[in-house]
Amino acid sequence: MNYLIIDDEPTAHKLITRFAQDHSTLNFVGSCFNAMQAEQLMRSNQVDVIFLDINMPKITGFEFLTALKQPPQIVVISAHQEYALESYEYEISDYLLKPFNAERFAKTVQKIADKQALLESHMQSESSSNALQESIFIKDDKKHHQVALNELLYVRASGNYTSVYLQGTQLLSQMKISDFEQLLPEAHFSRVHRSYIVAHHALTLIKASEVHINDFVVPVGRVYKDKVSQIVNKK
């Protein structure tokens, strides 16, 4: 885990780097003595853990945390016990009260290592779940066609049937368009009209009243305009 120290006291930097040498899971990225230095360093380095002081000049540790859009794990290091309660409102991983010893530091390292393992496990589970749904089966009379989702462009209701348009081919299914709305992953497909479902990856132009898939124009129904706005905001 890449760690960064942000503290205006040089002694804190020396103590943490000395204790960290006994833990192979920790990889030193840098020492910053104020929040501005840290912001610059984090633009060019991956940081998994920040050891953060609260009382710092110009920008406090709490102000720095508030500004972070996707904060890594945070370990607050402070000589003031009264900051502990407020610190945990920022979902920190641990609170190290100065002065601390190597044994207490080791407990912190174990906490952040356990949390990092949990985060990585969760990310792998999400990745596996997404990978599992790379295709769907589309019913056509008594047959079931396996269709890759990345080849599906759009679905159109056609009377008692539904036309499924793929890259280079087309299927006619007895399934209702509402069946497709439930079957297709909402994160990648949207119903934009009572008769149309479109694949986000296939869209080449988006307007308030219509969307384009290459040269084909799909009308946007009045009640589905919010769905189109959501597609734009995701991109």
N, C-alpha and C positions, 0 to 999 in steps of 0.2 A: 504494500500500500504506500503510495506516495504521500508524504506528509510535509506540511508547511507550518512554520512557526510565525505568529504575529504577536509581538510583544515589544513594548518600548524599553524593556529592561534587558540588557545584554546577559545578565546572570541567568535569566530564565532560558535563553537560547542555549547557553553552554550546558545547563543541567539536563535539558530535554535531549539534546544531541548525544550527550554522554550516556544517558539511560537507554536511548534508542539503539545504541550500538549493540546491545545485548539481545536485540530482537530482529531476527532475519526478515520478518514480514514487513518491516518498516524501511522505506527508502526515502532518504532526505532529498527534498526538492529545493528548499530555500529558506532563508531567514528574512523576515520583514519587520521593520520597527514602527510601521504605521500602516493604516488601511490602504492608502494610495499606492504604496509600493506593492502591496499584496494584489491589488486589482491588476496592475501591470503584469506581474509574474503569472497570474492565473490565466491571462489571455494566451500565453504561449506554453503552458505546462498543464498536464493533467494532475489534479490534486484530489486525493481520496479522503484525506484527513487534515483538518486545520486545528492546531493548538492555539487557541485565541485568548488573549487578554481582554478585559473589559475596559479598564481605565487607560485610555490612550489619548494623546493629543489630537485635536481637530475632529477626528471621527472616532467615536467610541466603538467598542466591540459589538454592542447591540445595534448601533446604526449600520455598521458594516454587514451584520447578519440580515437586517431588514432589506438591504440593497441587493443581496444575492438572489438571483432568480432560481437557480438550481444548486443549492448549497451542498457541499460534500458532508461527510461526517464532521461534527464539531465537538471538540473537547475544550471546554472553557478552563483556563488557568487563571486563578485570581487569588489575591490575599484577602479578599472580602467575602465572608460567608453570606452576607445579606443579598448578594447577587444570585445566589443559587436558585431560588424559587423562580425568579424571572427568567433565568437562563433556560430552564426546562420548558418554558413556554415556546422556545424556538426549536424544540425537539432535538436538543443536543444529545450526544452519545454518553458524555460523562462530564463531571465537574471536579477538577483537581484544585484543591485548596492549598495554596502556598503557605509554608514550605511542604513539599511532599518528598517521599523517599523512593528508592528504586522498587521496593515491594509494591507500593501504592501505584506507581507508574505501570508496573507489570499487569496489575489488575485492569487498568484502563486499556492497555494494549489488547488484552484478552477480550474485553467488551467490544472494542471496535473491530477486532478480527471476526468475532462471532456475528456481528451485525453485517459486516462486509460479505461474509459467506452466505448469509440469509438473503441479502440483496442480489447477489450473483445467482443464487439458486432460483429466486423469483424471476429474474430476467431470462434465465434459461428455460423456465417453465412456460413463460409467455412466448418465447421464440418457438418452442416446440409446438405450442397450441396453434400458433399462426401457420407453422409449416405443415401441420396435419391437414389444414383445409386449403390445399392448393387446387383442388378440383371438386366438382359436384356431379351427381348423376341426374340426368334429365329424362323424364319419362316420355316415351313416344309410343303410343298404343301398348304393345306388350314388351317393348324393348326399353332398355335403359342405356342412354349414351353418357359416357364419362367425358366431361368437358373441363378443360383447364381454365381456371378463373382469369388468368392473364390473357386468354384468347377471346374472352367474352366481351363484346363491345356494347350491346344494348339488347333489351327485351321489349317486344311490342305486343300488346293485346290485339288479337285479330279475331273478333267474333267469339266463337266457342273454342278457339285455339290461341296459342301464344307462339309468336315467332321469336326465335333466339338467333341473334346475329353474331357470328364469330368471325375471326380473321380468315377470310377466304371461303367461308361456307355459311350455311343457314340450316336451322332445325325447326321443325314444326311440332309443337308439343301440345298435349291435351291438358297440361297443367294450367291453372289459372295464374294470372299475373300476381295475385295476392299470395299464391304459393311461392312464387319466385321471390317476392318481397321478404318472406320469412326465411327462405332458404339461403339467399345471398348475404354475405357479411355486410352489415350496415356501415362499417368503417370504409368500405371500398365501392359500394354500390348505393345509389339513391333513386327513389321513385320521384320523378320530376313532373309527372302528368298521370292522369288516371290510366293512360294506355302505355306509358313508357317507364322503364327502369334503365338507368345508364351506368356504365362503369366509369369511375372517376379517372382511371388511367387513360381512357380512350378519348376524353374530352379535349378538343383543340381550341375551343372558344366558348366563353360563358358570358351570356347577357342576362338582363333581368327577365326577359320574356322568352328566351330561347337558349339552347345550348347546341354546339356543333360537334359532330364526330366526323372529322374530315369535311367532306362536302355535304354530309347529311345533316339536316336541321331538325332538332327535336324541340317541340313547343314545351314551354314551362307553364303548368297549370297554376291558377291564382293561389290555390291553397297549398301549393308546393314551393312557393318562392323562398320560404325560410330554409327549406332543404338545400336549395341552390346556394343561398348565402353561406350555409354551413360548409359546403364543398369548397367555396372560395377561401374561407377562413382557415380551413385545414391545410391548404396548399402553401 
